[in-house]
Amino acid sequence: MTIQEAYGELGGNYEEMSYRINEKLLPRLISMLLKDSNYTDICTALEHCDYEGAYRGAHTLKGIALNLGLTPLAEKAGALTETLRDREENINIGPAFSEFKQEYENMAAVFSQLPVLSGGNA
């Protein structure tokens, strides 16, 4: 699977992203995204009812996803960010987090299959 095929599978906007970001940097940026701690920070923050911390993590991941052209992930992170905007518990956090988590884990699974991230060729 190539990076472009992975973007297609994820519903990302490869053309827009490759216009803004040098394609040679993509494997490194994707690898950095997979190692980024914001996802685990959000999970931990929500477990501890730290809505401020969860908000910061979701907002950060929304920006990263937008910059990388990962539109579906950015949308789910944005929806989670909005449910956390007041930084207090509400009934919408659980469903928004569930959708975000599913999208994030799908992105991680697809990108983890890329040979270029494990030393192969894209």
A tleap script that builds the chain and sets N, CA, C and O, in Angstrom:
source leaprc.protein.ff14SB
mol = sequence {
  NMET THR ILE GLN GLU ALA TYR GLY GLU LEU
  GLY GLY ASN TYR GLU GLU MET SER TYR ARG
  ILE ASN GLU LYS LEU LEU PRO ARG LEU ILE
  SER MET LEU LEU LYS ASP SER ASN TYR THR
  ASP ILE CYS THR ALA LEU GLU HIE CYS ASP
  TYR GLU GLY ALA TYR ARG GLY ALA HIE THR
  LEU LYS GLY ILE ALA LEU ASN LEU GLY LEU
  THR PRO LEU ALA GLU LYS ALA GLY ALA LEU
  THR GLU THR LEU ARG ASP ARG GLU GLU ASN
  ILE ASN ILE GLY PRO ALA PHE SER GLU PHE
  LYS GLN GLU TYR GLU ASN MET ALA ALA VAL
  PHE SER GLN LEU PRO VAL LEU SER GLY GLY
  ASN CALA
}
set mol.1.N position { 0.853 -1.180 0.000 }
set mol.1.CA position { 0.000 0.000 0.000 }
set mol.1.C position { 0.896 1.240 0.000 }
set mol.1.O position { 1.886 1.307 0.729 }
set mol.2.N position { 0.534 2.208 -0.823 }
set mol.2.CA position { 1.271 3.472 -0.869 }
set mol.2.C position { 0.609 4.474 0.076 }
set mol.2.O position { -0.497 4.247 0.566 }
set mol.3.N position { 1.290 5.559 0.318 }
set mol.3.CA position { 0.707 6.611 1.150 }
set mol.3.C position { -0.544 7.161 0.488 }
set mol.3.O position { -1.539 7.421 1.165 }
set mol.4.N position { -0.509 7.338 -0.807 }
set mol.4.CA position { -1.678 7.851 -1.523 }
set mol.4.C position { -2.864 6.887 -1.392 }
set mol.4.O position { -3.999 7.327 -1.208 }
set mol.5.N position { -2.612 5.596 -1.485 }
set mol.5.CA position { -3.678 4.604 -1.300 }
set mol.5.C position { -4.211 4.633 0.127 }
set mol.5.O position { -5.414 4.487 0.345 }
set mol.6.N position { -3.322 4.819 1.097 }
set mol.6.CA position { -3.756 4.910 2.495 }
set mol.6.C position { -4.668 6.117 2.689 }
set mol.6.O position { -5.693 6.027 3.366 }
set mol.7.N position { -4.296 7.234 2.100 }
set mol.7.CA position { -5.149 8.426 2.181 }
set mol.7.C position { -6.521 8.143 1.578 }
set mol.7.O position { -7.543 8.553 2.129 }
set mol.8.N position { -6.541 7.442 0.447 }
set mol.8.CA position { -7.810 7.095 -0.176 }
set mol.8.C position { -8.665 6.227 0.731 }
set mol.8.O position { -9.873 6.436 0.842 }
set mol.9.N position { -8.044 5.263 1.372 }
set mol.9.CA position { -8.770 4.379 2.285 }
set mol.9.C position { -9.313 5.134 3.491 }
set mol.9.O position { -10.369 4.794 4.023 }
set mol.10.N position { -8.586 6.156 3.915 }
set mol.10.CA position { -8.988 6.939 5.089 }
set mol.10.C position { -9.917 8.102 4.746 }
set mol.10.O position { -10.404 8.792 5.642 }
set mol.11.N position { -10.166 8.323 3.457 }
set mol.11.CA position { -11.010 9.454 3.066 }
set mol.11.C position { -10.283 10.780 3.190 }
set mol.11.O position { -10.908 11.837 3.268 }
set mol.12.N position { -8.951 10.719 3.208 }
set mol.12.CA position { -8.143 11.933 3.326 }
set mol.12.C position { -7.987 12.632 1.991 }
set mol.12.O position { -8.325 12.088 0.940 }
set mol.13.N position { -7.470 13.842 2.050 }
set mol.13.CA position { -7.290 14.646 0.854 }
set mol.13.C position { -5.804 14.687 0.511 }
set mol.13.O position { -5.099 15.630 0.869 }
set mol.14.N position { -5.343 13.662 -0.178 }
set mol.14.CA position { -3.932 13.539 -0.513 }
set mol.14.C position { -3.461 14.659 -1.427 }
set mol.14.O position { -2.365 15.190 -1.241 }
set mol.15.N position { -4.273 15.024 -2.408 }
set mol.15.CA position { -3.863 16.047 -3.373 }
set mol.15.C position { -3.627 17.392 -2.681 }
set mol.15.O position { -2.613 18.049 -2.921 }
set mol.16.N position { -4.559 17.792 -1.831 }
set mol.16.CA position { -4.410 19.067 -1.120 }
set mol.16.C position { -3.197 19.035 -0.202 }
set mol.16.O position { -2.419 19.987 -0.149 }
set mol.17.N position { -3.044 17.927 0.523 }
set mol.17.CA position { -1.938 17.809 1.459 }
set mol.17.C position { -0.606 17.815 0.723 }
set mol.17.O position { 0.335 18.476 1.162 }
set mol.18.N position { -0.508 17.086 -0.394 }
set mol.18.CA position { 0.761 17.016 -1.106 }
set mol.18.C position { 1.102 18.346 -1.780 }
set mol.18.O position { 2.261 18.598 -2.107 }
set mol.19.N position { 0.114 19.176 -1.982 }
set mol.19.CA position { 0.359 20.521 -2.510 }
set mol.19.C position { 1.022 21.398 -1.445 }
set mol.19.O position { 1.869 22.234 -1.761 }
set mol.20.N position { 0.632 21.201 -0.182 }
set mol.20.CA position { 1.149 22.021 0.918 }
set mol.20.C position { 2.413 21.464 1.556 }
set mol.20.O position { 3.241 22.220 2.065 }
set mol.21.N position { 2.564 20.145 1.530 }
set mol.21.CA position { 3.662 19.493 2.242 }
set mol.21.C position { 4.488 18.686 1.239 }
set mol.21.O position { 3.934 17.969 0.405 }
set mol.22.N position { 5.788 18.804 1.321 }
set mol.22.CA position { 6.683 18.025 0.463 }
set mol.22.C position { 6.435 16.537 0.707 }
set mol.22.O position { 6.504 16.065 1.842 }
set mol.23.N position { 6.148 15.811 -0.362 }
set mol.23.CA position { 5.815 14.391 -0.259 }
set mol.23.C position { 6.932 13.569 0.382 }
set mol.23.O position { 6.670 12.533 0.993 }
set mol.24.N position { 8.158 14.024 0.246 }
set mol.24.CA position { 9.275 13.293 0.844 }
set mol.24.C position { 9.241 13.359 2.370 }
set mol.24.O position { 9.824 12.510 3.045 }
set mol.25.N position { 8.560 14.365 2.910 }
set mol.25.CA position { 8.439 14.503 4.362 }
set mol.25.C position { 7.309 13.670 4.941 }
set mol.25.O position { 7.269 13.429 6.148 }
set mol.26.N position { 6.386 13.227 4.087 }
set mol.26.CA position { 5.198 12.537 4.575 }
set mol.26.C position { 5.467 11.320 5.449 }
set mol.26.O position { 4.859 11.204 6.513 }
set mol.27.N position { 6.347 10.411 5.051 }
set mol.27.CA position { 6.578 9.260 5.935 }
set mol.27.C position { 7.001 9.688 7.337 }
set mol.27.O position { 6.560 9.114 8.333 }
set mol.28.N position { 7.846 10.686 7.403 }
set mol.28.CA position { 8.312 11.168 8.715 }
set mol.28.C position { 7.157 11.787 9.505 }
set mol.28.O position { 7.016 11.540 10.703 }
set mol.29.N position { 6.329 12.594 8.827 }
set mol.29.CA position { 5.205 13.240 9.512 }
set mol.29.C position { 4.171 12.219 9.980 }
set mol.29.O position { 3.622 12.340 11.075 }
set mol.30.N position { 3.913 11.222 9.151 }
set mol.30.CA position { 2.965 10.174 9.543 }
set mol.30.C position { 3.519 9.389 10.723 }
set mol.30.O position { 2.786 9.068 11.658 }
set mol.31.N position { 4.802 9.082 10.681 }
set mol.31.CA position { 5.435 8.378 11.794 }
set mol.31.C position { 5.342 9.196 13.079 }
set mol.31.O position { 5.092 8.648 14.153 }
set mol.32.N position { 5.543 10.503 12.967 }
set mol.32.CA position { 5.432 11.377 14.138 }
set mol.32.C position { 3.999 11.375 14.671 }
set mol.32.O position { 3.787 11.371 15.884 }
set mol.33.N position { 3.017 11.378 13.767 }
set mol.33.CA position { 1.618 11.336 14.194 }
set mol.33.C position { 1.331 10.056 14.958 }
set mol.33.O position { 0.659 10.086 15.988 }
set mol.34.N position { 1.829 8.940 14.469 }
set mol.34.CA position { 1.582 7.664 15.132 }
set mol.34.C position { 2.245 7.585 16.508 }
set mol.34.O position { 1.784 6.850 17.381 }
set mol.35.N position { 3.322 8.339 16.698 }
set mol.35.CA position { 4.023 8.348 17.985 }
set mol.35.C position { 3.557 9.467 18.909 }
set mol.35.O position { 3.926 9.503 20.083 }
set mol.36.N position { 2.753 10.369 18.382 }
set mol.36.CA position { 2.277 11.522 19.152 }
set mol.36.C position { 1.467 11.058 20.359 }
set mol.36.O position { 0.717 10.087 20.268 }
set mol.37.N position { 1.614 11.739 21.474 }
set mol.37.CA position { 0.956 11.319 22.716 }
set mol.37.C position { -0.435 11.923 22.918 }
set mol.37.O position { -1.105 11.581 23.892 }
set mol.38.N position { -0.879 12.792 22.045 }
set mol.38.CA position { -2.167 13.450 22.274 }
set mol.38.C position { -3.332 12.471 22.396 }
set mol.38.O position { -4.226 12.683 23.215 }
set mol.39.N position { -3.339 11.416 21.606 }
set mol.39.CA position { -4.441 10.444 21.690 }
set mol.39.C position { -4.490 9.792 23.070 }
set mol.39.O position { -5.548 9.744 23.698 }
set mol.40.N position { -3.349 9.291 23.543 }
set mol.40.CA position { -3.337 8.672 24.870 }
set mol.40.C position { -3.591 9.703 25.953 }
set mol.40.O position { -4.181 9.388 26.987 }
set mol.41.N position { -3.153 10.929 25.727 }
set mol.41.CA position { -3.432 11.999 26.690 }
set mol.41.C position { -4.932 12.250 26.800 }
set mol.41.O position { -5.448 12.460 27.897 }
set mol.42.N position { -5.632 12.231 25.667 }
set mol.42.CA position { -7.090 12.429 25.680 }
set mol.42.C position { -7.754 11.289 26.447 }
set mol.42.O position { -8.617 11.523 27.294 }
set mol.43.N position { -7.352 10.063 26.150 }
set mol.43.CA position { -7.935 8.902 26.834 }
set mol.43.C position { -7.730 8.994 28.345 }
set mol.43.O position { -8.664 8.785 29.119 }
set mol.44.N position { -6.516 9.306 28.753 }
set mol.44.CA position { -6.206 9.424 30.179 }
set mol.44.C position { -6.973 10.574 30.810 }
set mol.44.O position { -7.516 10.432 31.906 }
set mol.45.N position { -7.021 11.705 30.131 }
set mol.45.CA position { -7.732 12.869 30.664 }
set mol.45.C position { -9.210 12.555 30.871 }
set mol.45.O position { -9.781 12.913 31.900 }
set mol.46.N position { -9.829 11.892 29.905 }
set mol.46.CA position { -11.245 11.569 30.050 }
set mol.46.C position { -11.479 10.561 31.171 }
set mol.46.O position { -12.488 10.642 31.871 }
set mol.47.N position { -10.563 9.616 31.349 }
set mol.47.CA position { -10.681 8.660 32.456 }
set mol.47.C position { -10.665 9.378 33.802 }
set mol.47.O position { -11.295 8.931 34.762 }
set mol.48.N position { -9.938 10.496 33.863 }
set mol.48.CA position { -9.807 11.249 35.118 }
set mol.48.C position { -10.711 12.481 35.162 }
set mol.48.O position { -10.554 13.341 36.028 }
set mol.49.N position { -11.649 12.562 34.233 }
set mol.49.CA position { -12.574 13.707 34.144 }
set mol.49.C position { -11.828 15.037 34.036 }
set mol.49.O position { -12.295 16.063 34.531 }
set mol.50.N position { -10.677 15.006 33.389 }
set mol.50.CA position { -9.889 16.214 33.140 }
set mol.50.C position { -10.303 16.751 31.769 }
set mol.50.O position { -9.650 16.488 30.759 }
set mol.51.N position { -11.391 17.500 31.756 }
set mol.51.CA position { -11.960 17.959 30.495 }
set mol.51.C position { -11.114 19.034 29.828 }
set mol.51.O position { -11.142 19.172 28.605 }
set mol.52.N position { -10.378 19.781 30.600 }
set mol.52.CA position { -9.451 20.764 30.030 }
set mol.52.C position { -8.343 20.060 29.254 }
set mol.52.O position { -8.037 20.436 28.123 }
set mol.53.N position { -7.746 19.041 29.862 }
set mol.53.CA position { -6.690 18.286 29.201 }
set mol.53.C position { -7.192 17.568 27.958 }
set mol.53.O position { -6.508 17.531 26.935 }
set mol.54.N position { -8.388 16.999 28.050 }
set mol.54.CA position { -8.971 16.312 26.896 }
set mol.54.C position { -9.262 17.303 25.776 }
set mol.54.O position { -9.056 16.998 24.601 }
set mol.55.N position { -9.738 18.483 26.141 }
set mol.55.CA position { -10.015 19.522 25.147 }
set mol.55.C position { -8.732 19.916 24.409 }
set mol.55.O position { -8.717 19.993 23.181 }
set mol.56.N position { -7.665 20.164 25.159 }
set mol.56.CA position { -6.387 20.546 24.544 }
set mol.56.C position { -5.881 19.470 23.591 }
set mol.56.O position { -5.432 19.775 22.485 }
set mol.57.N position { -5.953 18.214 24.019 }
set mol.57.CA position { -5.490 17.123 23.170 }
set mol.57.C position { -6.317 16.984 21.900 }
set mol.57.O position { -5.769 16.798 20.814 }
set mol.58.N position { -7.644 17.074 22.037 }
set mol.58.CA position { -8.525 16.951 20.872 }
set mol.58.C position { -8.313 18.119 19.913 }
set mol.58.O position { -8.296 17.936 18.696 }
set mol.59.N position { -8.154 19.304 20.461 }
set mol.59.CA position { -7.937 20.485 19.632 }
set mol.59.C position { -6.610 20.381 18.875 }
set mol.59.O position { -6.529 20.736 17.699 }
set mol.60.N position { -5.594 19.902 19.544 }
set mol.60.CA position { -4.290 19.727 18.920 }
set mol.60.C position { -4.351 18.687 17.799 }
set mol.60.O position { -3.823 18.912 16.710 }
set mol.61.N position { -4.994 17.553 18.068 }
set mol.61.CA position { -5.098 16.517 17.042 }
set mol.61.C position { -5.955 16.963 15.868 }
set mol.61.O position { -5.718 16.548 14.733 }
set mol.62.N position { -6.941 17.798 16.127 }
set mol.62.CA position { -7.742 18.346 15.029 }
set mol.62.C position { -6.836 19.147 14.094 }
set mol.62.O position { -6.921 19.001 12.874 }
set mol.63.N position { -5.984 19.979 14.651 }
set mol.63.CA position { -5.065 20.787 13.848 }
set mol.63.C position { -4.065 19.947 13.079 }
set mol.63.O position { -3.794 20.209 11.908 }
set mol.64.N position { -3.520 18.945 13.734 }
set mol.64.CA position { -2.568 18.057 13.071 }
set mol.64.C position { -3.244 17.351 11.904 }
set mol.64.O position { -2.696 17.291 10.803 }
set mol.65.N position { -4.442 16.814 12.152 }
set mol.65.CA position { -5.171 16.093 11.105 }
set mol.65.C position { -5.509 17.016 9.936 }
set mol.65.O position { -5.412 16.607 8.779 }
set mol.66.N position { -5.900 18.242 10.222 }
set mol.66.CA position { -6.195 19.199 9.153 }
set mol.66.C position { -4.951 19.483 8.323 }
set mol.66.O position { -5.007 19.504 7.094 }
set mol.67.N position { -3.833 19.698 8.997 }
set mol.67.CA position { -2.582 19.981 8.287 }
set mol.67.C position { -2.126 18.816 7.423 }
set mol.67.O position { -1.481 19.022 6.395 }
set mol.68.N position { -2.457 17.594 7.830 }
set mol.68.CA position { -2.062 16.417 7.073 }
set mol.68.C position { -3.129 15.985 6.069 }
set mol.68.O position { -2.962 14.971 5.390 }
set mol.69.N position { -4.219 16.739 5.968 }
set mol.69.CA position { -5.258 16.406 5.004 }
set mol.69.C position { -6.088 15.197 5.387 }
set mol.69.O position { -6.715 14.577 4.528 }
set mol.70.N position { -6.101 14.856 6.669 }
set mol.70.CA position { -6.880 13.720 7.163 }
set mol.70.C position { -8.251 14.223 7.626 }
set mol.70.O position { -8.534 14.290 8.822 }
set mol.71.N position { -9.076 14.569 6.667 }
set mol.71.CA position { -10.344 15.241 6.916 }
set mol.71.C position { -11.267 14.477 7.864 }
set mol.71.O position { -11.777 15.086 8.804 }
set mol.72.N position { -11.510 13.185 7.672 }
set mol.72.CA position { -12.415 12.487 8.598 }
set mol.72.C position { -11.919 12.515 10.049 }
set mol.72.O position { -12.714 12.698 10.971 }
set mol.73.N position { -10.622 12.337 10.251 }
set mol.73.CA position { -10.072 12.401 11.608 }
set mol.73.C position { -10.217 13.806 12.173 }
set mol.73.O position { -10.565 13.978 13.341 }
set mol.74.N position { -9.950 14.808 11.345 }
set mol.74.CA position { -10.093 16.198 11.791 }
set mol.74.C position { -11.539 16.497 12.184 }
set mol.74.O position { -11.786 17.195 13.168 }
set mol.75.N position { -12.491 15.971 11.416 }
set mol.75.CA position { -13.900 16.204 11.730 }
set mol.75.C position { -14.293 15.564 13.050 }
set mol.75.O position { -15.003 16.180 13.846 }
set mol.76.N position { -13.846 14.340 13.297 }
set mol.76.CA position { -14.171 13.656 14.563 }
set mol.76.C position { -13.475 14.336 15.736 }
set mol.76.O position { -14.063 14.471 16.809 }
set mol.77.N position { -12.231 14.765 15.544 }
set mol.77.CA position { -11.522 15.483 16.606 }
set mol.77.C position { -12.197 16.830 16.860 }
set mol.77.O position { -12.287 17.278 18.003 }
set mol.78.N position { -12.668 17.470 15.793 }
set mol.78.CA position { -13.379 18.742 15.938 }
set mol.78.C position { -14.686 18.577 16.691 }
set mol.78.O position { -15.032 19.408 17.530 }
set mol.79.N position { -15.413 17.509 16.396 }
set mol.79.CA position { -16.671 17.251 17.106 }
set mol.79.C position { -16.401 16.989 18.582 }
set mol.79.O position { -17.147 17.459 19.442 }
set mol.80.N position { -15.342 16.242 18.882 }
set mol.80.CA position { -14.980 16.005 20.289 }
set mol.80.C position { -14.577 17.305 20.959 }
set mol.80.O position { -14.960 17.567 22.099 }
set mol.81.N position { -13.809 18.113 20.256 }
set mol.81.CA position { -13.403 19.417 20.792 }
set mol.81.C position { -14.624 20.243 21.172 }
set mol.81.O position { -14.662 20.852 22.241 }
set mol.82.N position { -15.615 20.262 20.300 }
set mol.82.CA position { -16.827 21.049 20.574 }
set mol.82.C position { -17.584 20.526 21.788 }
set mol.82.O position { -18.121 21.317 22.562 }
set mol.83.N position { -17.637 19.206 21.971 }
set mol.83.CA position { -18.341 18.675 23.144 }
set mol.83.C position { -17.594 19.000 24.431 }
set mol.83.O position { -18.182 19.027 25.512 }
set mol.84.N position { -16.296 19.244 24.306 }
set mol.84.CA position { -15.459 19.557 25.473 }
set mol.84.C position { -15.252 21.056 25.673 }
set mol.84.O position { -14.573 21.463 26.616 }
set mol.85.N position { -15.822 21.874 24.806 }
set mol.85.CA position { -15.569 23.310 24.826 }
set mol.85.C position { -15.822 23.947 26.197 }
set mol.85.O position { -15.069 24.827 26.614 }
set mol.86.N position { -16.867 23.514 26.896 }
set mol.86.CA position { -17.181 24.082 28.213 }
set mol.86.C position { -16.312 23.505 29.328 }
set mol.86.O position { -16.384 23.947 30.475 }
set mol.87.N position { -15.498 22.523 28.984 }
set mol.87.CA position { -14.578 21.876 29.937 }
set mol.87.C position { -15.309 21.318 31.156 }
set mol.87.O position { -14.820 21.386 32.283 }
set mol.88.N position { -16.499 20.761 30.895 }
set mol.88.CA position { -17.237 20.100 31.959 }
set mol.88.C position { -17.998 18.917 31.373 }
set mol.88.O position { -18.236 18.832 30.168 }
set mol.89.N position { -18.372 18.007 32.272 }
set mol.89.CA position { -19.047 16.791 31.838 }
set mol.89.C position { -20.363 17.111 31.138 }
set mol.89.O position { -21.106 18.001 31.552 }
set mol.90.N position { -20.634 16.360 30.062 }
set mol.90.CA position { -21.937 16.436 29.402 }
set mol.90.C position { -22.197 15.126 28.680 }
set mol.90.O position { -21.273 14.347 28.444 }
set mol.91.N position { -23.439 14.883 28.331 }
set mol.91.CA position { -23.832 13.592 27.767 }
set mol.91.C position { -23.289 13.342 26.363 }
set mol.91.O position { -23.333 12.209 25.885 }
set mol.92.N position { -22.785 14.361 25.700 }
set mol.92.CA position { -22.292 14.215 24.328 }
set mol.92.C position { -20.836 13.768 24.246 }
set mol.92.O position { -20.372 13.381 23.173 }
set mol.93.N position { -20.117 13.813 25.348 }
set mol.93.CA position { -18.691 13.467 25.331 }
set mol.93.C position { -18.489 12.002 24.961 }
set mol.93.O position { -17.655 11.692 24.110 }
set mol.94.N position { -19.227 11.108 25.579 }
set mol.94.CA position { -19.073 9.671 25.321 }
set mol.94.C position { -19.247 9.308 23.853 }
set mol.94.O position { -18.365 8.680 23.267 }
set mol.95.N position { -20.381 9.696 23.241 }
set mol.95.CA position { -20.558 9.374 21.821 }
set mol.95.C position { -19.515 10.043 20.913 }
set mol.95.O position { -19.039 9.417 19.965 }
set mol.96.N position { -19.159 11.294 21.186 }
set mol.96.CA position { -18.164 11.987 20.362 }
set mol.96.C position { -16.801 11.321 20.504 }
set mol.96.O position { -16.073 11.172 19.523 }
set mol.97.N position { -16.457 10.922 21.722 }
set mol.97.CA position { -15.181 10.248 21.939 }
set mol.97.C position { -15.161 8.891 21.241 }
set mol.97.O position { -14.150 8.511 20.650 }
set mol.98.N position { -16.261 8.167 21.306 }
set mol.98.CA position { -16.344 6.860 20.664 }
set mol.98.C position { -16.109 6.968 19.156 }
set mol.98.O position { -15.365 6.168 18.590 }
set mol.99.N position { -16.722 7.930 18.515 }
set mol.99.CA position { -16.535 8.132 17.076 }
set mol.99.C position { -15.102 8.565 16.762 }
set mol.99.O position { -14.498 8.090 15.801 }
set mol.100.N position { -14.573 9.463 17.575 }
set mol.100.CA position { -13.192 9.917 17.403 }
set mol.100.C position { -12.223 8.749 17.569 }
set mol.100.O position { -11.310 8.574 16.763 }
set mol.101.N position { -12.423 7.963 18.603 }
set mol.101.CA position { -11.551 6.821 18.887 }
set mol.101.C position { -11.555 5.841 17.713 }
set mol.101.O position { -10.498 5.365 17.299 }
set mol.102.N position { -12.723 5.545 17.184 }
set mol.102.CA position { -12.823 4.626 16.053 }
set mol.102.C position { -12.054 5.171 14.845 }
set mol.102.O position { -11.326 4.426 14.189 }
set mol.103.N position { -12.210 6.452 14.552 }
set mol.103.CA position { -11.512 7.061 13.412 }
set mol.103.C position { -10.005 7.087 13.633 }
set mol.103.O position { -9.234 6.810 12.714 }
set mol.104.N position { -9.585 7.422 14.857 }
set mol.104.CA position { -8.155 7.469 15.161 }
set mol.104.C position { -7.534 6.077 15.032 }
set mol.104.O position { -6.474 5.923 14.427 }
set mol.105.N position { -8.189 5.074 15.596 }
set mol.105.CA position { -7.648 3.717 15.545 }
set mol.105.C position { -7.626 3.187 14.114 }
set mol.105.O position { -6.715 2.445 13.747 }
set mol.106.N position { -8.605 3.554 13.311 }
set mol.106.CA position { -8.601 3.176 11.901 }
set mol.106.C position { -7.411 3.824 11.189 }
set mol.106.O position { -6.704 3.162 10.429 }
set mol.107.N position { -7.194 5.113 11.437 }
set mol.107.CA position { -6.063 5.812 10.834 }
set mol.107.C position { -4.755 5.137 11.239 }
set mol.107.O position { -3.898 4.893 10.390 }
set mol.108.N position { -4.595 4.835 12.513 }
set mol.108.CA position { -3.365 4.212 12.997 }
set mol.108.C position { -3.162 2.837 12.359 }
set mol.108.O position { -2.040 2.481 11.999 }
set mol.109.N position { -4.230 2.072 12.221 }
set mol.109.CA position { -4.124 0.736 11.624 }
set mol.109.C position { -3.721 0.820 10.155 }
set mol.109.O position { -2.873 0.053 9.699 }
set mol.110.N position { -4.321 1.742 9.418 }
set mol.110.CA position { -4.003 1.885 7.995 }
set mol.110.C position { -2.567 2.367 7.812 }
set mol.110.O position { -1.815 1.789 7.027 }
set mol.111.N position { -2.183 3.413 8.526 }
set mol.111.CA position { -0.834 3.942 8.362 }
set mol.111.C position { 0.232 2.969 8.865 }
set mol.111.O position { 1.352 2.969 8.355 }
set mol.112.N position { -0.095 2.153 9.840 }
set mol.112.CA position { 0.875 1.176 10.355 }
set mol.112.C position { 1.221 0.115 9.323 }
set mol.112.O position { 2.246 -0.556 9.442 }
set mol.113.N position { 0.381 -0.040 8.316 }
set mol.113.CA position { 0.625 -1.025 7.255 }
set mol.113.C position { 1.578 -0.514 6.179 }
set mol.113.O position { 2.003 -1.285 5.319 }
set mol.114.N position { 1.916 0.761 6.214 }
set mol.114.CA position { 2.746 1.336 5.155 }
set mol.114.C position { 4.175 0.810 5.220 }
set mol.114.O position { 4.842 0.946 6.245 }
set mol.115.N position { 4.640 0.215 4.142 }
set mol.115.CA position { 6.021 -0.295 4.117 }
set mol.115.C position { 7.054 0.802 4.328 }
set mol.115.O position { 8.109 0.562 4.915 }
set mol.116.N position { 6.754 2.001 3.853 }
set mol.116.CA position { 7.704 3.114 3.950 }
set mol.116.C position { 7.998 3.471 5.416 }
set mol.116.O position { 9.063 4.006 5.721 }
set mol.117.N position { 7.067 3.178 6.311 }
set mol.117.CA position { 7.292 3.468 7.734 }
set mol.117.C position { 8.116 2.387 8.417 }
set mol.117.O position { 8.659 2.590 9.503 }
set mol.118.N position { 8.201 1.226 7.755 }
set mol.118.CA position { 8.995 0.136 8.326 }
set mol.118.C position { 10.277 -0.112 7.544 }
set mol.118.O position { 10.910 -1.161 7.669 }
set mol.119.N position { 10.650 0.882 6.728 }
set mol.119.CA position { 11.910 0.781 6.000 }
set mol.119.C position { 11.777 0.306 4.574 }
set mol.119.O position { 12.775 0.216 3.860 }
set mol.120.N position { 10.542 -0.006 4.132 }
set mol.120.CA position { 10.348 -0.444 2.751 }
set mol.120.C position { 10.132 0.734 1.846 }
set mol.120.O position { 10.394 1.869 2.242 }
set mol.121.N position { 9.662 0.500 0.642 }
set mol.121.CA position { 9.382 1.560 -0.320 }
set mol.121.C position { 7.888 1.801 -0.417 }
set mol.121.O position { 7.085 0.878 -0.280 }
set mol.122.N position { 7.525 3.055 -0.657 }
set mol.122.CA position { 6.104 3.392 -0.746 }
set mol.122.C position { 5.588 3.105 -2.135 }
set mol.122.O position { 4.409 3.323 -2.413 }
savepdb mol mol.pdb
quit
